[in-house]
Amino acid sequence: SCDAYIFGRLNEFVNAYYEATGDDGTIINSGHRTYEEQEALLTSRIESVGEEEAYKYVAIPGYSEHHTGYALDIVSYENSEAAGWYVDNCWLYGFIHRYPEDKQDITGIHYEYWHFRYVGEPHAEIIMLNDIVLEEYIEMLYLYSYDSPLIFEAHDGVTYQIYYAACDGEPTDGGKTDIYVPIGVEHDISGNNVDGFVITTVMDSANTAQ
């Protein structure tokens, strides 16, 4: 299974694909995997293709995005051209194409047309517009702080402020980090899985209010 939070967006994503193409052959090859499942997958792949080839596509147990519950392998068993639609439109539903062909030196993972990661709005749109991957986006956000945030108006008219806050001390030492957010606005705080937090605030949603 995947994180329950993303199921609504995933359903919208898959339904939009069906409406656009008429193809009802979408399948989710893989969602959440436990450490043991990843270990079994890697062992099986090594036995079938050898270590060098296996490590191109299968992450070491403990390091797979599938452990997070936010990664999905999406394909169509009826339409070999489906990948193009998924890649072009995933950002509209908060997903990113995680391992593109021209970013293998950055992600460390060979091209996987089927692998998508939910990062939410507006992050997926920013990543798409800048033609970057998640690693590059995390690096980019280091440039923005509470006092100097990234201001971004999404395609639906909502304006966001996004910035980075570093952890106080080592992430594993049990310490606490003070994070500043604007008063009276909707905000979300997410760990960047590296060394700090990404804060996303909704500054103006008037354009989408009904």
Backbone as a printed PyTorch tensor [residue, N CA C, xyz], in Angstrom:
tensor([[[  0.8430,  -1.1960,   0.0000],
         [  0.0000,   0.0000,   0.0000],
         [  0.8750,   1.2410,   0.0000]],

        [[  0.2530,   2.3950,  -0.2730],
         [  0.9480,   3.6720,  -0.2240],
         [  0.2950,   4.5330,   0.8480]],

        [[  0.9410,   5.6270,   1.1860],
         [  0.3990,   6.5340,   2.1800],
         [ -1.0240,   6.9280,   1.7840]],

        [[ -1.9520,   6.8240,   2.7470],
         [ -3.3600,   7.0710,   2.4530],
         [ -3.6040,   8.4850,   1.9390]],

        [[ -2.7400,   9.4190,   2.3210],
         [ -2.9180,  10.8210,   1.9350],
         [ -2.8920,  11.0160,   0.4250]],

        [[ -2.1160,  10.1900,  -0.2720],
         [ -1.9470,  10.4240,  -1.7060],
         [ -2.9750,   9.6810,  -2.5590]],

        [[ -3.8060,   8.8470,  -1.9590],
         [ -4.7130,   8.0520,  -2.7710],
         [ -5.6770,   8.8990,  -3.5900]],

        [[ -6.1770,   9.9970,  -3.0060],
         [ -7.0900,  10.8570,  -3.7450],
         [ -6.4420,  11.4300,  -4.9880]],

        [[ -5.1910,  11.9200,  -4.8630],
         [ -4.4960,  12.4720,  -6.0120],
         [ -4.1520,  11.3900,  -7.0230]],

        [[ -3.7890,  10.2070,  -6.5490],
         [ -3.4930,   9.1050,  -7.4580],
         [ -4.7230,   8.7330,  -8.2750]],

        [[ -5.8780,   8.6890,  -7.6380],
         [ -7.1080,   8.3820,  -8.3690],
         [ -7.3990,   9.4410,  -9.4240]],

        [[ -7.1810,  10.7200,  -9.0800],
         [ -7.3810,  11.7910, -10.0500],
         [ -6.4260,  11.6240, -11.2240]],

        [[ -5.1840,  11.2910, -10.9320],
         [ -4.1380,  11.1060, -11.9440],
         [ -4.5240,   9.9890, -12.9160]],

        [[ -4.8940,   8.8510, -12.3760],
         [ -5.2340,   7.6950, -13.2080],
         [ -6.5210,   7.9430, -13.9860]],

        [[ -7.5100,   8.5790, -13.3420],
         [ -8.7640,   8.8710, -14.0370],
         [ -8.5530,   9.8610, -15.1780]],

        [[ -7.6710,  10.8490, -14.9560],
         [ -7.3790,  11.8160, -16.0190],
         [ -6.7170,  11.1280, -17.2050]],

        [[ -5.8370,  10.1730, -16.9200],
         [ -5.2090,   9.4100, -18.0060],
         [ -6.2620,   8.6550, -18.8070]],

        [[ -7.2000,   8.0320, -18.1230],
         [ -8.2550,   7.2780, -18.8110],
         [ -9.1180,   8.2090, -19.6710]],

        [[ -9.4650,   9.3850, -19.1160],
         [-10.2830,  10.3360, -19.8660],
         [ -9.5510,  10.8510, -21.0980]],

        [[ -8.2330,  11.0080, -20.9890],
         [ -7.4460,  11.5380, -22.1010],
         [ -7.1760,  10.4960, -23.1810]],

        [[ -7.0860,   9.2270, -22.7940],
         [ -6.6370,   8.1970, -23.7360],
         [ -7.6540,   7.0910, -23.9890]],

        [[ -8.5980,   6.9080, -23.0700],
         [ -9.5340,   5.7880, -23.1840],
         [ -8.9280,   4.4580, -22.7880]],

        [[ -7.6870,   4.4860, -22.3350],
         [ -6.9820,   3.2600, -21.9480],
         [ -7.2620,   2.9590, -20.4740]],

        [[ -7.8680,   1.8040, -20.2080],
         [ -8.1550,   1.4270, -18.8280],
         [ -7.1670,   0.3820, -18.3090]],

        [[ -5.9820,   0.3490, -18.9190],
         [ -5.0110,  -0.6760, -18.5640],
         [ -3.9790,  -0.2580, -17.5360]],

        [[ -4.1960,   0.8640, -16.8360],
         [ -3.2170,   1.3110, -15.8450],
         [ -3.1140,   0.3290, -14.6840]],

        [[ -1.9000,   0.0190, -14.3100],
         [ -1.6730,  -0.8020, -13.1220],
         [ -0.5650,  -0.1720, -12.2810]],

        [[ -0.6690,  -0.3580, -10.9790],
         [  0.3660,   0.0760, -10.0530],
         [  1.2090,  -1.1530,  -9.7470]],

        [[  2.3900,  -1.2020, -10.3410],
         [  3.2440,  -2.3800, -10.1790],
         [  3.7610,  -2.5270,  -8.7610]],

        [[  4.0430,  -1.3850,  -8.1140],
         [  4.5910,  -1.4450,  -6.7710],
         [  4.3220,  -0.1350,  -6.0490]],

        [[  3.9970,  -0.2460,  -4.7740],
         [  3.8240,   0.9280,  -3.9320],
         [  4.7940,   0.8400,  -2.7680]],

        [[  4.2550,   0.7690,  -1.5630],
         [  5.1180,   0.6500,  -0.3820],
         [  5.7720,  -0.7270,  -0.3280]],

        [[  7.0490,  -0.7520,   0.0430],
         [  7.7650,  -2.0040,   0.2660],
         [  8.4330,  -1.9660,   1.6330]],

        [[  8.3780,  -3.0740,   2.3380],
         [  9.1130,  -3.1900,   3.5890],
         [ 10.5810,  -3.4420,   3.2890]],

        [[ 11.4020,  -3.3480,   4.3200],
         [ 12.8260,  -3.6540,   4.1780],
         [ 13.0050,  -5.0710,   3.6610]],

        [[ 12.2240,  -5.9990,   4.2250],
         [ 12.3390,  -7.4090,   3.8380],
         [ 11.9400,  -7.6340,   2.3930]],

        [[ 10.9010,  -6.9280,   1.9430],
         [ 10.4720,  -7.0580,   0.5490],
         [ 11.5260,  -6.5190,  -0.4050]],

        [[ 12.1470,  -5.4020,  -0.0230],
         [ 13.2000,  -4.8280,  -0.8650],
         [ 14.4030,  -5.7630,  -0.9190]],

        [[ 14.7190,  -6.3760,   0.2050],
         [ 15.8280,  -7.3150,   0.2740],
         [ 15.5770,  -8.5250,  -0.6280]],

        [[ 14.3500,  -9.0280,  -0.5890],
         [ 13.9990, -10.1860,  -1.4200],
         [ 14.0360,  -9.8160,  -2.8970]],

        [[ 13.5700,  -8.5950,  -3.2300],
         [ 13.5830,  -8.1340,  -4.6130],
         [ 15.0030,  -8.0190,  -5.1390]],

        [[ 15.8830,  -7.4330,  -4.3370],
         [ 17.2700,  -7.2690,  -4.7560],
         [ 17.9450,  -8.6280,  -4.9340]],

        [[ 17.7250,  -9.5240,  -4.0020],
         [ 18.3280, -10.8600,  -4.0910],
         [ 17.8640, -11.5780,  -5.3470]],

        [[ 16.5660, -11.4830,  -5.6320],
         [ 16.0060, -12.1300,  -6.8160],
         [ 16.5900, -11.5420,  -8.0920]],

        [[ 16.7320, -10.2040,  -8.1270],
         [ 17.2550,  -9.5490,  -9.3250],
         [ 18.7280,  -9.8970,  -9.5380]],

        [[ 19.4880,  -9.9740,  -8.4590],
         [ 20.9030, -10.3500,  -8.5700],
         [ 21.0370, -11.7590,  -9.1250]],

        [[ 20.1830, -12.6400,  -8.6490],
         [ 20.2310, -14.0270,  -9.1180],
         [ 19.8820, -14.1420, -10.5940]],

        [[ 19.0140, -13.2480, -11.0710],
         [ 18.5620, -13.3520, -12.4610],
         [ 19.4300, -12.5940, -13.4560]],

        [[ 20.0140, -11.4350, -13.0370],
         [ 20.7740, -10.6270, -13.9990],
         [ 22.1830, -10.2880, -13.5350]],

        [[ 22.5360, -10.6350, -12.3030],
         [ 23.8560, -10.3100, -11.7890],
         [ 23.8580,  -9.0020, -11.0130]],

        [[ 24.8900,  -8.8190, -10.1910],
         [ 24.9410,  -7.6650,  -9.3000],
         [ 24.9830,  -6.3310, -10.0420]],

        [[ 25.8400,  -6.2230, -11.0420],
         [ 26.0170,  -4.9360, -11.7250],
         [ 24.7080,  -4.4350, -12.3160]],

        [[ 23.9890,  -5.3070, -13.0000],
         [ 22.7230,  -4.9080, -13.6170],
         [ 21.6510,  -4.6850, -12.5670]],

        [[ 21.6250,  -5.5120, -11.5350],
         [ 20.5950,  -5.3980, -10.4990],
         [ 20.6610,  -4.0620,  -9.7860]],

        [[ 21.8740,  -3.6100,  -9.4510],
         [ 22.0140,  -2.3690,  -8.6960],
         [ 21.6960,  -1.1200,  -9.5300]],

        [[ 21.5530,  -1.2730, -10.8320],
         [ 21.1580,  -0.1400, -11.6710],
         [ 19.7070,   0.2550, -11.4100]],

        [[ 18.8730,  -0.7180, -11.0430],
         [ 17.4410,  -0.4700, -10.9420],
         [ 16.8350,  -0.7890,  -9.5710]],

        [[ 17.5580,  -1.5110,  -8.7400],
         [ 17.0070,  -1.8940,  -7.4390],
         [ 17.8640,  -1.2850,  -6.3380]],

        [[ 17.2290,  -0.4980,  -5.4740],
         [ 17.9540,   0.1770,  -4.3960],
         [ 18.3340,  -0.8020,  -3.2910]],

        [[ 19.3790,  -0.4540,  -2.5650],
         [ 19.7800,  -1.2260,  -1.3990],
         [ 18.6630,  -1.1570,  -0.3680]],

        [[ 18.3220,  -2.2670,   0.2820],
         [ 17.2900,  -2.2380,   1.3270],
         [ 17.5790,  -1.1520,   2.3590]],

        [[ 16.5490,  -0.3840,   2.6770],
         [ 16.7100,   0.7420,   3.5820],
         [ 16.8580,   2.0670,   2.8690]],

        [[ 17.1310,   2.0240,   1.5580],
         [ 17.3570,   3.2410,   0.7850],
         [ 16.3550,   3.4280,  -0.3600]],

        [[ 15.4140,   2.5280,  -0.4920],
         [ 14.4390,   2.6360,  -1.5740],
         [ 13.3780,   3.6730,  -1.2540]],

        [[ 12.9640,   4.4450,  -2.2570],
         [ 11.8680,   5.3880,  -2.0680],
         [ 10.5610,   4.6740,  -1.7650]],

        [[ 10.4800,   3.4180,  -2.1340],
         [  9.2530,   2.6690,  -1.8770],
         [  9.0260,   2.4390,  -0.3850]],

        [[ 10.0430,   2.6290,   0.4340],
         [  9.8640,   2.5200,   1.8800],
         [  9.0100,   3.6690,   2.4180]],

        [[  8.9770,   4.7880,   1.7170],
         [  8.3100,   5.9860,   2.2300],
         [  6.7970,   5.9220,   2.1370]],

        [[  6.2750,   5.1200,   1.2110],
         [  4.8480,   5.1280,   0.9560],
         [  4.4160,   6.2210,   0.0010]],

        [[  5.3860,   6.9700,  -0.5550],
         [  5.0740,   8.0580,  -1.4850],
         [  5.5450,   7.7630,  -2.9080]],

        [[  6.0680,   6.5770,  -3.1420],
         [  6.5810,   6.2190,  -4.4680],
         [  5.7170,   5.1280,  -5.0840]],

        [[  5.5270,   5.2430,  -6.4000],
         [  4.6770,   4.3120,  -7.1290],
         [  5.3040,   3.9590,  -8.4640]],

        [[  5.1480,   2.7270,  -8.8660],
         [  5.5220,   2.3110, -10.2140],
         [  4.2330,   2.1840, -11.0150]],

        [[  4.0690,   3.0660, -12.0130],
         [  2.8210,   3.1540, -12.7660],
         [  3.0810,   2.8070, -14.2280]],

        [[  2.3350,   1.8450, -14.7500],
         [  2.4510,   1.4570, -16.1540],
         [  1.0690,   1.1320, -16.7010]],

        [[  0.9890,   0.9850, -18.0010],
         [ -0.2090,   0.4720, -18.6470],
         [  0.1570,  -0.8110, -19.3610]],

        [[ -0.6030,  -1.8540, -19.1130],
         [ -0.3000,  -3.1220, -19.7790],
         [ -0.9000,  -3.1730, -21.1780]],

        [[ -1.6360,  -2.1250, -21.5720],
         [ -2.2500,  -2.1060, -22.8970],
         [ -1.6300,  -1.0730, -23.8250]],

        [[ -0.9560,  -0.0710, -23.2700],
         [ -0.4890,   1.0490, -24.0790],
         [  0.9810,   1.3310, -23.7950]],

        [[  1.8390,   0.9930, -24.7190],
         [  3.2770,   1.1970, -24.5280],
         [  3.6630,   2.6710, -24.5540]],

        [[  2.7690,   3.5440, -25.0460],
         [  3.0410,   4.9760, -25.1040],
         [  2.5520,   5.7070, -23.8560]],

        [[  1.9990,   4.9720, -22.9030],
         [  1.4040,   5.6030, -21.7290],
         [  2.4130,   6.4090, -20.9250]],

        [[  3.6510,   5.9560, -20.8860],
         [  4.6560,   6.6170, -20.0520],
         [  4.7820,   8.0950, -20.3780]],

        [[  4.6820,   8.4440, -21.6520],
         [  4.8080,   9.8450, -22.0450],
         [  3.7310,  10.7070, -21.4250]],

        [[  2.5000,  10.2250, -21.4090],
         [  1.4030,  10.9970, -20.8050],
         [  1.6180,  11.1320, -19.3150]],

        [[  1.9750,  10.0540, -18.6700],
         [  2.2130,  10.0930, -17.2230],
         [  3.2830,  11.1200, -16.8720]],

        [[  4.3930,  11.0890, -17.6030],
         [  5.5080,  12.0020, -17.3190],
         [  5.0900,  13.4510, -17.5530]],

        [[  4.3770,  13.7120, -18.6370],
         [  4.0100,  15.0840, -18.9880],
         [  2.9840,  15.6900, -18.0380]],

        [[  2.1570,  14.8600, -17.4250],
         [  1.0240,  15.3780, -16.6550],
         [  1.0670,  15.0960, -15.1620]],

        [[  2.0480,  14.3540, -14.6920],
         [  2.0660,  13.9490, -13.2840],
         [  2.0840,  15.1330, -12.3290]],

        [[  2.7620,  16.2230, -12.7030],
         [  2.9030,  17.3810, -11.8230],
         [  1.5600,  18.0070, -11.4580]],

        [[  0.5620,  17.8560, -12.3370],
         [ -0.7580,  18.4140, -12.0690],
         [ -1.4120,  17.7710, -10.8600]],

        [[ -0.9320,  16.6160, -10.4740],
         [ -1.5200,  15.8560,  -9.3730],
         [ -0.5450,  15.6800,  -8.2050]],

        [[  0.5360,  16.4790,  -8.2230],
         [  1.4800,  16.4670,  -7.1210],
         [  2.5730,  15.4260,  -7.2180]],

        [[  2.6700,  14.7450,  -8.3740],
         [  3.6950,  13.7210,  -8.5580],
         [  4.8300,  14.2440,  -9.4360]],

        [[  6.0020,  13.6430,  -9.2810],
         [  7.1220,  13.9210, -10.1740],
         [  7.6140,  12.6180, -10.7730]],

        [[  8.1610,  12.7270, -11.9860],
         [  8.8540,  11.5910, -12.5990],
         [ 10.2310,  11.5570, -11.9570]],

        [[ 10.4640,  10.5360, -11.1620],
         [ 11.5910,  10.5780, -10.2310],
         [ 12.9510,  10.3090, -10.8740]],

        [[ 13.0080,   9.4270, -11.8650],
         [ 14.3070,   9.0270, -12.4100],
         [ 14.3540,   9.1930, -13.9320]],

        [[ 14.4030,  10.4450, -14.4070],
         [ 14.4580,  10.6800, -15.8550],
         [ 15.7900,  10.2530, -16.4560]],

        [[ 15.7820,  10.0910, -17.7720],
         [ 16.9340,   9.5470, -18.4770],
         [ 18.1450,  10.4600, -18.4200]],

        [[ 17.9280,  11.7750, -18.4530],
         [ 19.0550,  12.7090, -18.5270],
         [ 19.5730,  13.1530, -17.1660]],

        [[ 19.1110,  12.5240, -16.0830],
         [ 19.5360,  12.9210, -14.7370],
         [ 20.1340,  11.7520, -13.9570]],

        [[ 20.5590,  10.7190, -14.6590],
         [ 21.0490,   9.5290, -13.9750],
         [ 22.2980,   9.8070, -13.1390]],

        [[ 23.1250,  10.7690, -13.5940],
         [ 24.3390,  11.0810, -12.8430],
         [ 24.0280,  11.7920, -11.5280]],

        [[ 22.8500,  12.3810, -11.4210],
         [ 22.4470,  13.0890, -10.2060],
         [ 21.6670,  12.1690,  -9.2670]],

        [[ 20.7230,  11.4240,  -9.8070],
         [ 19.8990,  10.5560,  -8.9640],
         [ 20.6340,   9.2870,  -8.5510]],

        [[ 21.5920,   8.8590,  -9.3700],
         [ 22.2890,   7.6110,  -9.0960],
         [ 21.4880,   6.3860,  -9.4830]],

        [[ 20.3450,   6.6020, -10.1260],
         [ 19.4660,   5.5080, -10.5430],
         [ 19.2710,   5.5830, -12.0510]],

        [[ 19.3450,   4.4420, -12.7160],
         [ 19.1280,   4.4160, -14.1560],
         [ 17.6890,   4.8090, -14.4900]],

        [[ 17.4960,   5.2110, -15.7180],
         [ 16.1970,   5.6800, -16.2040],
         [ 15.0920,   4.6750, -15.9000]],

        [[ 14.0500,   5.1650, -15.2120],
         [ 12.8650,   4.3620, -14.9240],
         [ 11.6390,   5.1580, -15.3460]],

        [[ 11.0660,   4.8380, -16.4840],
         [  9.9170,   5.5990, -16.9690],
         [  8.6940,   5.3820, -16.0850]],

        [[  8.7070,   4.3510, -15.2690],
         [  7.5310,   3.9460, -14.5070],
         [  7.4800,   4.4910, -13.0810]],

        [[  8.5640,   5.0940, -12.5900],
         [  8.6610,   5.4250, -11.1710],
         [  8.2790,   6.8860, -10.9140]],

        [[  7.2640,   7.0810, -10.0720],
         [  6.7790,   8.4120,  -9.7360],
         [  6.7820,   8.5900,  -8.2180]],

        [[  7.0020,   9.8280,  -7.7940],
         [  7.0630,  10.1470,  -6.3670],
         [  6.1220,  11.3040,  -6.0760]],

        [[  5.3250,  11.1630,  -5.0320],
         [  4.4430,  12.2510,  -4.6350],
         [  5.2150,  13.2450,  -3.7770]],

        [[  5.2450,  14.5010,  -4.2100],
         [  5.8700,  15.5660,  -3.4260],
         [  4.8750,  16.6740,  -3.0970]],

        [[  3.6880,  16.6420,  -3.7180],
         [  2.6500,  17.6160,  -3.4350],
         [  2.8070,  18.9060,  -4.2100]],

        [[  1.8360,  19.7770,  -3.9850],
         [  1.8290,  21.0900,  -4.6270],
         [  2.4180,  22.1080,  -3.6560]],

        [[  3.1110,  23.0960,  -4.1650],
         [  3.4250,  23.3960,  -5.5580],
         [  4.7480,  22.7860,  -6.0190]],

        [[  5.3260,  21.9220,  -5.1840],
         [  6.6840,  21.4440,  -5.4380],
         [  6.8140,  20.6950,  -6.7600]],

        [[  5.8120,  19.8770,  -7.0750],
         [  5.8780,  19.1350,  -8.3300],
         [  5.8980,  20.0770,  -9.5360]],

        [[  5.1310,  21.1490,  -9.4620],
         [  5.0950,  22.1140, -10.5680],
         [  6.4280,  22.8510, -10.6980]],

        [[  7.0210,  23.2330,  -9.5810],
         [  8.3110,  23.9310,  -9.6200],
         [  9.3880,  23.0230, -10.1990]],

        [[  9.4010,  21.7830,  -9.7820],
         [ 10.3750,  20.8180, -10.2960],
         [ 10.1960,  20.6410, -11.7950]],

        [[  8.9540,  20.5340, -12.2490],
         [  8.6900,  20.3640, -13.6750],
         [  9.1330,  21.5920, -14.4670]],

        [[  8.7830,  22.7850, -14.0010],
         [  9.1010,  24.0100, -14.7310],
         [ 10.6020,  24.2310, -14.8510]],

        [[ 11.3460,  23.7890, -13.8540],
         [ 12.7940,  23.9920, -13.8520],
         [ 13.5640,  22.8210, -14.4420]],

        [[ 12.8410,  21.7760, -14.8480],
         [ 13.4690,  20.5880, -15.4360],
         [ 14.5690,  20.0450, -14.5280]],

        [[ 14.2140,  19.8630, -13.2620],
         [ 15.1730,  19.3630, -12.2860],
         [ 14.5930,  18.1250, -11.6030]],

        [[ 15.4380,  17.4490, -10.8200],
         [ 14.9780,  16.3080, -10.0360],
         [ 14.9920,  16.6850,  -8.5580]],

        [[ 14.4980,  15.7880,  -7.7250],
         [ 14.3130,  16.1060,  -6.3130],
         [ 15.6150,  16.5180,  -5.6360]],

        [[ 16.7060,  15.8600,  -5.9670],
         [ 17.9980,  16.2260,  -5.3780],
         [ 18.3500,  17.6760,  -5.6860]],

        [[ 18.1200,  18.0930,  -6.9220],
         [ 18.4190,  19.4680,  -7.3250],
         [ 17.4730,  20.4540,  -6.6550]],

        [[ 16.2280,  20.0530,  -6.4660],
         [ 15.2530,  20.9270,  -5.8180],
         [ 15.6330,  21.1740,  -4.3640]],

        [[ 16.0470,  20.1140,  -3.6640],
         [ 16.4810,  20.2680,  -2.2780],
         [ 17.6600,  21.2300,  -2.1960]],

        [[ 18.6100,  21.0930,  -3.1170],
         [ 19.7520,  22.0090,  -3.1610],
         [ 19.2940,  23.4360,  -3.4310]],

        [[ 18.3320,  23.6010,  -4.3260],
         [ 17.8390,  24.9270,  -4.6750],
         [ 17.2050,  25.6140,  -3.4640]],

        [[ 16.4930,  24.8520,  -2.6510],
         [ 15.7790,  25.4460,  -1.5240],
         [ 16.7050,  25.9250,  -0.4160]],

        [[ 17.9680,  25.4820,  -0.4280],
         [ 18.9280,  25.9950,   0.5440],
         [ 19.1020,  27.5080,   0.4050]],

        [[ 18.7690,  28.0390,  -0.7590],
         [ 18.9450,  29.4690,  -1.0230],
         [ 17.8460,  30.3180,  -0.3870]],

        [[ 16.7960,  29.6720,   0.1400],
         [ 15.6330,  30.4220,   0.6160],
         [ 15.4120,  30.1980,   2.1120]],

        [[ 15.0610,  31.2830,   2.7970],
         [ 14.8760,  31.2440,   4.2420],
         [ 13.5590,  31.9280,   4.6060]],

        [[ 13.2380,  31.9290,   5.8960],
         [ 12.0380,  32.6130,   6.3740],
         [ 12.0560,  34.0880,   5.9700]],

        [[ 13.2130,  34.7150,   6.0650],
         [ 13.3350,  36.1380,   5.7310],
         [ 13.4110,  36.3860,   4.2300]],

        [[ 13.7680,  35.3520,   3.4730],
         [ 13.9040,  35.5050,   2.0210],
         [ 13.3780,  34.2420,   1.3290]],

        [[ 12.0510,  34.0780,   1.3080],
         [ 11.4640,  32.8470,   0.7770],
         [ 11.3400,  32.8520,  -0.7380]],

        [[ 11.1510,  31.6710,  -1.2820],
         [ 10.7810,  31.5260,  -2.6790],
         [  9.2920,  31.8010,  -2.7810]],

        [[  8.9200,  32.7470,  -3.6140],
         [  7.5120,  33.0720,  -3.8280],
         [  7.1060,  32.5210,  -5.1830]],

        [[  6.0580,  31.7030,  -5.1980],
         [  5.6760,  31.0220,  -6.4270],
         [  4.1630,  31.0190,  -6.5800]],

        [[  3.6940,  31.4940,  -7.7420],
         [  2.2730,  31.4200,  -8.0630],
         [  2.0400,  30.1970,  -8.9350]],

        [[  1.2580,  29.2580,  -8.4290],
         [  0.9980,  28.0140,  -9.1330],
         [  0.0100,  28.2250, -10.2740]],

        [[ -0.1330,  27.2060, -11.0980],
         [ -0.9800,  27.3050, -12.2890],
         [ -2.4390,  27.5780, -11.9440]],

        [[ -2.8690,  27.2330, -10.7090],
         [ -4.2560,  27.4470, -10.3070],
         [ -4.4600,  28.7880,  -9.6120]],

        [[ -3.4300,  29.6420,  -9.6060],
         [ -3.5530,  30.9780,  -9.0350],
         [ -3.1840,  31.0920,  -7.5750]],

        [[ -2.9060,  29.9760,  -6.9110],
         [ -2.5300,  30.0190,  -5.5010],
         [ -1.0690,  30.4650,  -5.3860]],

        [[ -0.7950,  31.4000,  -4.4710],
         [  0.5650,  31.8770,  -4.2540],
         [  1.1400,  31.2400,  -2.9910]],

        [[  2.3440,  30.7060,  -3.1260],
         [  3.0160,  30.0200,  -2.0260],
         [  4.3150,  30.7320,  -1.6750]],

        [[  4.7200,  30.5960,  -0.4260],
         [  6.0720,  30.9390,  -0.0140],
         [  6.7260,  29.6590,   0.4960]],

        [[  7.9380,  29.4130,   0.0370],
         [  8.6350,  28.1690,   0.3620],
         [ 10.0360,  28.5190,   0.8350]],

        [[ 10.4860,  27.8640,   1.9010],
         [ 11.8320,  28.1220,   2.3710],
         [ 12.3540,  26.9330,   3.1700]],

        [[ 13.6450,  26.9940,   3.4700],
         [ 14.3520,  25.9100,   4.1420],
         [ 14.7470,  26.3280,   5.5480]],

        [[ 14.6930,  25.3830,   6.4790],
         [ 15.1910,  25.6150,   7.8390],
         [ 16.0830,  24.4450,   8.2150]],

        [[ 17.3090,  24.7400,   8.6130],
         [ 18.2580,  23.6890,   8.9650],
         [ 17.9480,  23.1010,  10.3300]],

        [[ 18.2740,  21.8180,  10.4950],
         [ 18.1630,  21.1810,  11.8080],
         [ 19.1530,  21.8220,  12.7740]],

        [[ 18.7520,  21.9330,  14.0230],
         [ 19.6820,  22.3470,  15.0690],
         [ 20.4160,  21.1130,  15.5600]],

        [[ 21.7270,  21.0510,  15.3300],
         [ 22.4980,  19.8870,  15.7190],
         [ 22.3070,  18.7460,  14.7430]],

        [[ 22.7710,  17.5670,  15.0950],
         [ 22.6490,  16.4020,  14.2400],
         [ 21.2190,  15.8680,  14.2790]],

        [[ 20.6920,  15.4270,  13.1180],
         [ 19.3020,  14.9330,  13.0840],
         [ 19.0570,  13.7690,  14.0290]],

        [[ 20.1110,  13.0330,  14.4150],
         [ 19.9300,  11.8340,  15.2310],
         [ 20.1620,  12.0720,  16.7180]],

        [[ 20.4360,  13.3310,  17.1170],
         [ 20.7910,  13.5470,  18.5220],
         [ 19.5900,  13.8780,  19.4030]],

        [[ 18.3910,  13.8390,  18.8300],
         [ 17.1970,  14.0720,  19.6230],
         [ 16.9360,  15.5220,  19.9560]],

        [[ 17.6540,  16.4300,  19.3550],
         [ 17.4710,  17.8490,  19.6280],
         [ 16.2190,  18.4000,  18.9710]],

        [[ 15.9040,  19.6410,  19.3030],
         [ 14.7340,  20.3080,  18.7480],
         [ 15.1660,  21.4720,  17.8680]],

        [[ 14.3480,  21.7600,  16.8550],
         [ 14.6160,  22.8590,  15.9380],
         [ 13.4600,  23.8430,  15.9760]],

        [[ 13.7570,  25.1050,  16.2090],
         [ 12.7300,  26.1470,  16.1600],
         [ 12.5210,  26.5520,  14.7060]],

        [[ 11.2650,  26.5180,  14.2730],
         [ 10.9230,  26.8670,  12.8920],
         [  9.9220,  28.0180,  12.9230]],

        [[ 10.2430,  29.0670,  12.1880],
         [  9.3700,  30.2360,  12.1380],
         [  8.4370,  30.1420,  10.9270]],

        [[  7.1520,  30.4390,  11.1740],
         [  6.1610,  30.4600,  10.0990],
         [  5.3110,  31.7060,  10.2500]],

        [[  4.7760,  32.2390,   9.1390],
         [  3.9000,  33.4070,   9.2370],
         [  2.6530,  33.0730,  10.0450]],

        [[  2.1650,  34.0370,  10.8050],
         [  0.9850,  33.8360,  11.6430],
         [ -0.2760,  33.8920,  10.7930]],

        [[ -1.1980,  32.9790,  11.0490],
         [ -2.5230,  33.0430,  10.4400],
         [ -2.6230,  32.5430,   9.0220]],

        [[ -1.6310,  31.8010,   8.5520],
         [ -1.7090,  31.2560,   7.1950],
         [ -1.5070,  29.7460,   7.2460]],

        [[ -2.0740,  29.0830,   6.2720],
         [ -1.9270,  27.6350,   6.1630],
         [ -0.4720,  27.2990,   5.8470]],

        [[  0.0780,  26.3280,   6.5490],
         [  1.4680,  25.9690,   6.2800],
         [  1.6880,  24.4770,   6.4800]],

        [[  2.7600,  23.9910,   5.8700],
         [  3.1350,  22.5870,   5.9720],
         [  4.6410,  22.5130,   6.2140]],

        [[  5.0650,  21.6400,   7.1050],
         [  6.4820,  21.4580,   7.4080],
         [  6.8530,  20.0120,   7.1070]],

        [[  7.8540,  19.8320,   6.2340],
         [  8.2710,  18.4930,   5.8380],
         [  9.7860,  18.3640,   5.9640]],

        [[ 10.2380,  17.2460,   6.4640],
         [ 11.6690,  16.9840,   6.4710],
         [ 12.1650,  16.7680,   5.0570]],

        [[ 13.3940,  17.1970,   4.7800],
         [ 13.9350,  16.9970,   3.4340],
         [ 14.7600,  15.7130,   3.3300]],

        [[ 14.7360,  14.9040,   4.4100],
         [ 15.4520,  13.6220,   4.4390],
         [ 16.9660,  13.7810,   4.3370]],

        [[ 17.4510,  14.9970,   4.5680],
         [ 18.8920,  15.2440,   4.5030],
         [ 19.3650,  15.9410,   5.7750]],

        [[ 18.9440,  17.2070,   5.9480],
         [ 19.5190,  17.9880,   7.0370],
         [ 18.6370,  19.1110,   7.5320]],

        [[ 17.3610,  19.0650,   7.1770],
         [ 16.5070,  20.1580,   7.6060],
         [ 15.0700,  19.9810,   7.1630]],

        [[ 14.3740,  21.1060,   7.0680],
         [ 12.9470,  21.0920,   6.8100],
         [ 12.5870,  22.0460,   5.6740]],

        [[ 11.5460,  21.6950,   4.9530],
         [ 10.9850,  22.5540,   3.9170],
         [  9.6320,  23.0410,   4.4280]],

        [[  9.4940,  24.3610,   4.4630],
         [  8.2490,  24.9600,   4.9450],
         [  7.5110,  25.5520,   3.7520]],

        [[  6.2600,  25.1840,   3.6160],
         [  5.4260,  25.6580,   2.5180],
         [  4.2220,  26.3710,   3.1010]],

        [[  4.0330,  27.6340,   2.7460],
         [  2.8980,  28.3980,   3.2560],
         [  2.0360,  28.8680,   2.0960]],

        [[  0.7370,  28.8570,   2.3150],
         [ -0.2210,  29.3600,   1.3290],
         [ -0.4910,  30.8170,   1.6640]],

        [[  0.0080,  31.6940,   0.8170],
         [ -0.0790,  33.1210,   1.1040],
         [ -1.3030,  33.7720,   0.4890]],

        [[ -1.7920,  33.2140,  -0.6170],
         [ -2.9270,  33.8420,  -1.2950],
         [ -3.6700,  32.7820,  -2.0990]],

        [[ -4.8720,  32.4370,  -1.6590],
         [ -5.6950,  31.4890,  -2.4150],
         [ -6.9780,  32.1340,  -2.9050]],

        [[ -6.9930,  33.4870,  -2.8760],
         [ -8.2090,  34.2240,  -3.2400],
         [ -8.6390,  33.9410,  -4.6630]],

        [[ -7.6560,  33.7220,  -5.5500],
         [ -7.9860,  33.5320,  -6.9600],
         [ -8.7340,  32.2240,  -7.2100]],

        [[ -8.6430,  31.2940,  -6.2530],
         [ -9.3180,  30.0100,  -6.4520],
         [-10.5300,  29.8600,  -5.5540]],

        [[-10.7940,  30.8590,  -4.7110],
         [-11.9480,  30.7710,  -3.8060],
         [-13.2360,  30.9210,  -4.5860]],

        [[-14.2360,  30.1480,  -4.2030],
         [-15.5440,  30.2070,  -4.8650],
         [-16.5970,  30.7390,  -3.8800]]])
